[in-house]
Amino acid sequence: MKRKIETRSLLLGAFAGAFAVLCVAAATTKPDAGASSNTSANAKELPLEQVTGIGGVFFKAKDPKAMIAWYRNNLGIQSKGGYTDFTWREKDHPEVMGHTAWRIFPTNATYFGESSSPLMINYRVANLDRILEQLRRNGVKIEKVQDYDYGRWAWITDPEGNRIELWEPREK
């Protein structure tokens, strides 16, 4: 049984890592100048609002305690209750520039909404209102929007049923 858990953990960890790398690559890739726009020819061309980074990576696990131990023992991720906050800095800037949250949830967690996917990515955005308007124009359903002292959030689902969390951090 232990061998089975280690294999599943390894596969889930590899999947989560690969997915995060692909998300960062997609978020930082600029479209070609000749790429077509989703707006109609008669509509005023608006600049494409883009994701500015990864705010968090969240995934479900059948045995969260075993997964927490696996990540601690194999990748050195120290977490409290399955939650870790990675801080990051820009090159040549010693002060903390931002945070990326990492969290393991039990499989019955409701935080992922109706999504059956075991993975949810939180994307940072510069202007939540503009990106939500852009999503609405493209026919994307906005599930929920919430405001807190430390930022604004919205949730959507991609065409394959993966829940996406959008986050606009509050200015300091």
C-alpha positions as CSV (number, residue, x, y, z in Angstrom):
1,M,0.0,0.0,0.0
2,K,2.8,2.4,0.8
3,R,4.4,1.9,-2.6
4,K,1.0,2.8,-4.2
5,I,0.8,6.0,-2.3
6,E,4.3,7.0,-3.2
7,T,3.7,6.4,-6.9
8,R,0.5,8.4,-6.9
9,S,2.2,11.2,-4.9
10,L,5.0,11.2,-7.4
11,L,2.7,11.3,-10.4
12,L,0.6,14.1,-8.8
13,G,3.7,16.1,-7.9
14,A,5.1,15.7,-11.4
15,F,1.7,16.7,-12.9
16,A,1.4,19.7,-10.7
17,G,4.9,20.8,-11.5
18,A,4.5,20.4,-15.2
19,F,1.2,22.2,-15.2
20,A,2.7,25.1,-13.3
21,V,5.6,25.4,-15.7
22,L,3.2,25.3,-18.7
23,C,1.0,28.0,-17.0
24,V,3.9,30.3,-16.5
25,A,5.1,29.8,-20.1
26,A,1.6,30.5,-21.4
27,A,1.2,33.6,-19.2
28,T,4.5,35.0,-20.3
29,T,4.2,34.3,-24.0
30,K,3.2,37.4,-26.1
31,P,0.9,36.8,-29.0
32,D,2.3,37.4,-32.5
33,A,1.7,40.9,-33.8
34,G,-0.3,39.4,-36.7
35,A,-2.4,37.2,-34.5
36,S,-6.2,37.6,-34.9
37,S,-8.2,39.3,-32.2
38,N,-11.4,38.0,-30.6
39,T,-13.1,41.4,-31.0
40,S,-15.3,42.1,-33.9
41,A,-14.1,44.3,-36.8
42,N,-16.6,47.0,-35.7
43,A,-15.7,47.0,-32.0
44,K,-13.0,49.2,-30.6
45,E,-9.8,47.3,-30.3
46,L,-9.0,46.9,-26.6
47,P,-5.6,45.8,-25.4
48,L,-5.7,42.1,-24.2
49,E,-5.7,42.0,-20.4
50,Q,-3.2,39.3,-19.4
51,V,-2.2,37.3,-16.4
52,T,0.8,38.7,-14.6
53,G,1.9,35.6,-12.7
54,I,1.0,32.6,-10.6
55,G,-0.6,33.5,-7.3
56,G,-1.0,29.9,-6.1
57,V,-1.2,26.3,-6.9
58,F,-3.8,24.2,-5.1
59,F,-4.6,20.5,-5.5
60,K,-6.7,17.8,-3.9
61,A,-5.3,14.6,-2.4
62,K,-6.9,11.5,-1.1
63,D,-4.5,11.4,1.9
64,P,-3.5,15.1,2.5
65,K,-1.3,14.1,5.5
66,A,0.7,11.6,3.5
67,M,1.0,14.1,0.6
68,I,2.2,16.8,3.0
69,A,4.8,14.4,4.3
70,W,5.9,13.3,0.8
71,Y,6.5,16.9,-0.3
72,R,8.3,17.7,2.9
73,N,10.5,14.6,2.7
74,N,11.2,14.7,-1.0
75,L,11.1,18.4,-2.0
76,G,11.7,20.1,1.3
77,I,8.3,22.0,1.2
78,Q,7.6,22.9,4.8
79,S,3.9,23.5,5.3
80,K,1.4,24.1,8.1
81,G,-1.8,22.3,7.6
82,G,-0.9,21.7,3.9
83,Y,-0.3,25.5,3.2
84,T,2.9,27.1,2.2
85,D,3.6,30.7,1.2
86,F,6.6,31.1,-1.1
87,T,7.9,34.7,-1.2
88,W,9.7,35.9,-4.3
89,R,11.9,38.9,-5.2
90,E,12.8,40.5,-8.4
91,K,16.5,40.4,-9.5
92,D,18.5,43.2,-7.8
93,H,15.6,43.9,-5.3
94,P,16.1,42.5,-1.8
95,E,12.5,43.3,-0.6
96,V,9.7,40.8,-1.0
97,M,7.9,41.5,-4.2
98,G,5.1,38.9,-4.0
99,H,3.9,35.6,-2.8
100,T,2.8,32.3,-4.3
101,A,0.6,30.1,-2.2
102,W,0.8,26.3,-2.4
103,R,-1.9,24.2,-0.7
104,I,-3.1,20.6,-0.5
105,F,-6.9,20.1,0.0
106,P,-8.8,16.9,0.9
107,T,-10.7,15.4,-2.1
108,N,-14.0,16.5,-0.6
109,A,-13.0,20.2,-0.4
110,T,-15.7,22.6,-1.7
111,Y,-13.2,25.4,-2.5
112,F,-12.8,24.1,-6.0
113,G,-16.5,24.7,-6.7
114,E,-18.2,22.3,-9.1
115,S,-14.9,21.4,-10.8
116,S,-14.0,17.7,-10.6
117,S,-10.3,18.5,-11.4
118,P,-7.9,17.9,-8.6
119,L,-5.9,21.0,-9.5
120,M,-6.6,24.7,-9.4
121,I,-4.3,27.5,-10.3
122,N,-4.5,31.1,-8.9
123,Y,-3.4,33.7,-11.5
124,R,-2.4,37.2,-10.5
125,V,-3.9,40.0,-12.6
126,A,-3.3,43.7,-12.6
127,N,-6.9,44.8,-13.1
128,L,-9.6,42.3,-12.1
129,D,-12.5,44.4,-13.5
130,R,-10.9,44.7,-17.0
131,I,-10.1,41.0,-17.2
132,L,-13.6,40.0,-16.0
133,E,-15.1,42.3,-18.7
134,Q,-12.9,40.7,-21.3
135,L,-14.0,37.2,-20.1
136,R,-17.6,38.2,-20.3
137,R,-17.2,39.5,-23.8
138,N,-15.7,36.1,-24.7
139,G,-18.7,34.2,-23.2
140,V,-16.9,33.0,-20.0
141,K,-19.2,32.7,-17.0
142,I,-17.9,34.5,-13.9
143,E,-18.8,32.2,-11.0
144,K,-18.1,34.5,-8.1
145,V,-16.2,37.7,-7.2
146,Q,-15.1,38.5,-3.7
147,D,-13.3,41.5,-2.1
148,Y,-11.0,41.3,1.0
149,D,-8.6,43.7,2.6
150,Y,-5.7,41.9,1.0
151,G,-7.1,41.6,-2.6
152,R,-10.0,40.8,-4.9
153,W,-10.8,37.4,-6.3
154,A,-12.9,35.9,-9.0
155,W,-13.5,32.3,-10.1
156,I,-14.1,30.9,-13.6
157,T,-13.9,27.4,-15.2
158,D,-12.0,26.6,-18.4
159,P,-13.6,24.6,-21.2
160,E,-12.3,21.3,-19.7
161,G,-13.8,21.9,-16.3
162,N,-10.7,23.2,-14.4
163,R,-11.5,25.9,-11.9
164,I,-9.3,29.0,-12.2
165,E,-8.9,31.6,-9.5
166,L,-8.1,35.2,-10.5
167,W,-6.5,37.5,-7.9
168,E,-5.8,41.2,-8.0
169,P,-3.6,42.0,-5.0
170,R,-4.3,45.2,-3.1
171,E,-1.9,48.0,-3.5
172,K,0.3,48.5,-0.5
